[in-house]
Amino acid sequence: NKYPEFHNRKDLFILEHSTSGFKHSLKELLVNKSVQDKVSQSSAVSEAKVLETFYEMLRKDPERAAYGKSWVLLAAEQKAINSLLITDKILKAKSYAERVKYVELTKKVEGNGGAVVIFSSMHPTGESLNDLTGIAAILRLSLIHI
């Protein structure tokens, strides 16, 4: 065998069909049940699941989905965040004050029993979240009650 280190690790590779060979198809694959079963320990899969849950909430119960800095910060003040979705781009803001504000936000959400999912801006799910403002939340209760 010409490449023994590759051959010894071939069980780490997955062969699946996608609708295209472009980067956006990675998101399609990550929400595929058979792919999720194979790579369930991957953070990319958990990111794709929580983002899909957010979009589903946005479609079915939009009052329990918040995005944009001001709405998410308001929801956090009311301890209404069940899951905070934030990109590393937001956490790596150029302004020190901005970075501190969002690190404090993540601590506050976790302190109130919420989950924090940090998305890589290099991944399609992170790109999708960045397109939406870079920060979003799945809420415990409706925005109308806030």
C-alpha positions as CSV (number, residue, x, y, z in Angstrom):
1,N,0.0,0.0,0.0
2,K,1.4,3.4,-1.1
3,Y,-0.3,5.4,1.7
4,P,-0.5,3.3,4.9
5,E,-1.5,6.2,7.1
6,F,-4.5,6.9,4.8
7,H,-5.4,3.3,4.6
8,N,-5.3,2.9,8.3
9,R,-7.7,5.8,8.8
10,K,-10.2,5.2,6.0
11,D,-13.0,4.5,8.5
12,L,-12.9,8.3,9.2
13,F,-14.2,9.1,5.7
14,I,-17.8,9.1,4.7
15,L,-19.2,8.7,1.2
16,E,-22.6,10.3,0.7
17,H,-24.6,11.9,-2.1
18,S,-25.3,15.6,-2.3
19,T,-27.2,17.8,-4.8
20,S,-24.0,19.6,-5.8
21,G,-20.3,19.8,-5.2
22,F,-20.4,23.4,-3.8
23,K,-19.8,24.5,-0.2
24,H,-23.5,25.1,0.6
25,S,-24.1,21.3,0.1
26,L,-22.1,20.6,3.2
27,K,-25.0,22.1,5.3
28,E,-27.4,19.8,3.3
29,L,-25.3,16.8,4.2
30,L,-24.9,17.7,7.9
31,V,-28.7,17.7,8.4
32,N,-29.0,14.3,6.7
33,K,-29.9,11.7,9.3
34,S,-27.5,9.0,8.0
35,V,-24.6,11.5,8.1
36,Q,-25.6,12.7,11.5
37,D,-25.5,9.1,12.8
38,K,-22.0,8.6,11.4
39,V,-20.6,11.9,12.7
40,S,-22.7,12.5,15.7
41,Q,-19.7,13.5,17.9
42,S,-18.7,16.3,15.5
43,S,-19.4,19.9,16.6
44,A,-20.3,20.7,13.0
45,V,-23.3,18.4,13.3
46,S,-24.5,19.9,16.5
47,E,-24.1,23.4,15.0
48,A,-26.2,22.4,12.0
49,K,-28.9,20.9,14.3
50,V,-29.2,24.0,16.5
51,L,-29.2,26.3,13.5
52,E,-31.9,24.2,11.8
53,T,-33.9,24.3,15.1
54,F,-33.6,28.1,15.1
55,Y,-34.8,28.4,11.5
56,E,-37.7,26.0,12.2
57,M,-38.6,28.2,15.2
58,L,-38.4,31.3,13.1
59,R,-40.9,29.7,10.6
60,K,-43.3,28.1,13.1
61,D,-43.2,30.3,16.2
62,P,-41.3,33.5,15.3
63,E,-42.0,35.1,18.7
64,R,-39.7,32.5,20.2
65,A,-36.8,33.3,17.9
66,A,-34.6,36.4,18.2
67,Y,-31.8,37.6,16.0
68,G,-29.8,40.8,15.9
69,K,-27.7,42.2,18.7
70,S,-30.4,44.4,20.3
71,W,-33.1,41.7,20.4
72,V,-30.8,39.0,21.7
73,L,-29.4,41.3,24.4
74,L,-33.0,42.3,25.4
75,A,-33.9,38.6,25.6
76,A,-30.8,37.9,27.7
77,E,-31.8,40.7,30.2
78,Q,-35.1,39.0,30.6
79,K,-33.4,35.5,31.1
80,A,-35.5,34.3,28.2
81,I,-32.7,32.6,26.2
82,N,-32.8,28.8,25.9
83,S,-30.0,28.6,23.2
84,L,-27.7,31.4,22.2
85,L,-26.2,31.0,18.7
86,I,-23.2,33.3,18.1
87,T,-20.3,33.3,15.6
88,D,-16.7,33.5,16.5
89,K,-16.6,36.7,14.3
90,I,-18.9,38.4,16.9
91,L,-16.7,37.1,19.8
92,K,-13.5,38.4,18.0
93,A,-14.8,41.9,17.4
94,K,-12.1,44.6,16.9
95,S,-13.4,46.6,19.8
96,Y,-12.4,45.3,23.2
97,A,-15.6,46.6,24.7
98,E,-17.7,44.6,22.2
99,R,-15.7,41.4,22.9
100,V,-16.2,41.8,26.6
101,K,-20.0,42.5,26.1
102,Y,-20.5,39.3,24.2
103,V,-18.3,37.1,26.4
104,E,-20.4,38.4,29.4
105,L,-23.5,37.6,27.4
106,T,-22.4,34.0,26.9
107,K,-21.7,33.7,30.7
108,K,-25.1,35.2,31.5
109,V,-26.9,32.8,29.3
110,E,-25.0,29.8,30.7
111,G,-25.6,31.1,34.2
112,N,-29.3,31.2,33.5
113,G,-29.4,27.6,32.3
114,G,-29.2,28.3,28.6
115,A,-26.9,26.7,26.1
116,V,-24.3,28.6,24.1
117,V,-23.3,27.4,20.7
118,I,-20.3,29.2,19.1
119,F,-20.2,28.9,15.3
120,S,-17.1,29.0,13.2
121,S,-17.3,31.7,10.5
122,M,-15.3,29.4,8.3
123,H,-18.1,26.8,8.3
124,P,-21.3,27.1,6.1
125,T,-23.4,27.2,9.3
126,G,-21.4,30.0,10.6
127,E,-21.6,31.8,7.3
128,S,-25.3,31.4,7.4
129,L,-25.6,32.8,10.9
130,N,-23.2,35.7,9.9
131,D,-25.6,36.5,7.0
132,L,-28.4,36.8,9.6
133,T,-26.4,39.2,11.9
134,G,-24.0,36.7,13.6
135,I,-26.1,36.3,16.7
136,A,-29.5,34.7,17.4
137,A,-31.4,33.0,20.1
138,I,-34.0,30.3,20.7
139,L,-36.2,31.7,23.5
140,R,-37.9,30.0,26.4
141,L,-40.9,32.3,26.0
142,S,-42.4,34.5,23.4
143,L,-40.9,37.9,22.6
144,I,-44.3,39.4,23.1
145,H,-44.0,38.6,26.8
146,I,-40.7,40.4,27.1
